[in-house]
């Protein structure tokens, strides 16, 4: 009798283990089939850090070298790729307005800009200068909030929360929390190191030609001056250019910081008949090697490019 009970117990345990194995295998298969798409490169870097050492597939909707997507259109292949995803992570703040109507309604959307205080764009500026917004879609906002480390950290928290609210991510919840905490610690250290490097320059004015960097200086305790000028999309007029050159001369600006996507023609025009020194800074939205591929150092690219920006500023302003 005892031997019979023991045999039945053994068979019961084997059955339970077998069922558990297949349930876990099927769940793991569900996880690996959970495809996540990010709208562009900064979100791809953030999400890849959050999901490091998991089996979840993360892909950028646009190539890593696209930079800011703004009014880019979707190709047929991109629409197919997007609509095969379970989750789409967007920058928000109006960045993806041109593609949102092409998204399958069954896709879960995570807006990385939630609860971030956005600055209004100087090119379409209402009365208020800041907004803690309830909706991610507005053409009035300057959408480049990730240039601020504090804002970038908040976007990472938003992405983490969004991922953990999706039932398919529960298997990796502890790994996601560990990865997020580790990445945020590194970013806080980056902010601390940057403040220390820039501290000796606190009395100097930093002149910028790109309003995107309004976010960049938020955490840095520097005196920044922005010259209103929209050179993106090559949409500026000759009169706009004359106004900028006049401002440079009136302010007696010797050092000017611009984004790295400024055209060579514009650079030459600004420097013509002057001793103006122009330094390019990264918008932290493309890979370090600018080849369009993520590269081996992809997960560190935000931190590395941010450090390069700080080093460029220090070099430019140190006698």
C-alpha positions, -999 to +999 in steps of 0.1 A: +000+000+000+028+024+010+046+017-023+015+023-043+009+057-026+045+066-032+043+057-069+011+077-073+027+107-055+057+105-078+035+104-109+015+134-096+047+154-090+059+146-125+026+157-140+027+190-121+063+196-132+055+189-168+025+212-168+046+239-151+073+235-176+050+239-206+032+268-190+065+286-184+077+278-218+045+292-234+048+323-212+084+328-221+074+324-258+048+351-252+074+374-237+099+369-266+071+376-291+063+409-273+077+433-298+083+469-286+088+498-310+103+531-301+096+561-322+132+573-324+167+569-310+167+585-275+137+563-266+154+533-281+185+539-259+163+544-228+142+513-234+172+491-242+187+501-209+155+493-190+151+459-208+188+449-207+193+411-201+158+402-210+145+385-242+122+413-252+128+427-287+131+464-290+133+482-324+134+518-334+107+529-359+131+552-377+168+545-384+191+556-356+206+583-378+173+600-384+177+624-355+145+642-345+116+628-365+092+658-364+074+657-398+090+625-412+066+602-431+061+565-426+070+541-454+049+510-461+075+488-444+075+510-413+037+509-411+038+471-412+066+469-387+047+493-364+014+475-365+031+442-357+042+456-324+025+452-290+038+484-275+048+517-291+069+541-269+066+577-281+084+609-271+051+629-270+050+667-269+038+667-305+068+649-319+048+620-334+016+639-344+022+631-380+021+593-375-004+587-347-033+583-370-016+554-388-012+533-356-033+502-350-057+509-321-048+477-304-012+488-298-004+500-263+011+535-264+035+547-237+041+584-237+075+592-222+067+629-217+040+624-190+043+647-160+073+665-176+072+703-176+075+713-212+089+745-225+070+763-253+086+768-286+098+803-294+085+797-329+049+792-319+048+806-284+016+812-264+015+834-233+026+808-207+063+798-209+059+764-192+033+738-190+026+707-169+005+692-197-023+666-197-021+657-233+010+647-253+000+664-286+006+701-292+026+720-318+034+747-292+058+726-272+096+723-276+097+685-277+135+681-270+130+676-233+154+646-231+184+670-233+177+677-196+190+648-175+162+654-150+136+652-177+153+622-193+152+604-159+114+611-156+109+597-191+127+565-181+104+562-151+074+567-174+086+540-197+093+516-168+058+521-154+042+517-188+061+484-194+053+470-160+016+477-165+016+454-195+009+418-184+035+403-206+063+420-187+056+406-153+082+378-157+109+405-160+096+429-134+125+425-110+151+428-138+133+459-152+133+475-118+170+467-112+180+480-147+160+512-143+175+519-108+210+513-121+206+535-152+191+563-131+220+561-107+245+566-135+225+595-149+224+613-115+262+608-113+265+623-148+245+654-136+267+657-105+299+654-125+287+679-151+278+705-125+313+702-110+329+707-144+309+738-152+311+754-118+342+775-126+322+789-156+291+800-137+299+838-143+301+834-181+273+837-206+267+808-229+252+818-263+230+793-282+215+794-316+192+764-310+163+766-286+165+728-281+193+734-256+170+753-233+164+719-218+201+710-217+210+740-195+181+735-170+202+712-148+235+730-151+233+763-133+247+783-162+238+817-176+224+809-210+213+833-238+193+820-268+192+838-301+158+832-317+164+814-350+149+783-366+175+768-390+159+734-389+144+722-422+163+751-438+132+772-434+149+805-425+148+836-447+176+860-455+160+886-432+161+860-403+198+855-410+205+893-410+187+895-376+209+868-362+241+883-375+231+917-361+224+902-327+258+885-327+275+918-334+254+938-309+261+913-281+297+911-292+295+873-291+328+855-295+316+820-288+284+804-301+270+769-295+249+753-321+235+718-328+256+694-348+231+693-377+238+729-386+246+733-423+281+742-435+267+770-455+251+786-425+283+781-405+303+799-432+278+827-434+278+833-396+316+833-394+322+855-424+340+887-416+341+879-379+362+862-353+332+842-341+341+807-328+313+782-333+311+749-314+287+720-323+268+702-296+250+669-298+212+667-295+217+633-280+194+618-307+218+598-329+245+571-323+280+582-314+294+570-346+266+586-367+266+555-389+229+548-384+235+515-365+232+512-328+267+500-323+283+481-294+282+511-271+245+519-278+233+517-242+260+542-231+255+566-260+233+592-241+259+594-213+289+595-236+274+622-259+263+643-229+298+641-215+312+653-248+289+682-248+300+693-214+337+689-223+331+709-255+316+738-235+344+737-209+371+737-237+354+766-255+351+789-225+383+781-206+411+806-215 
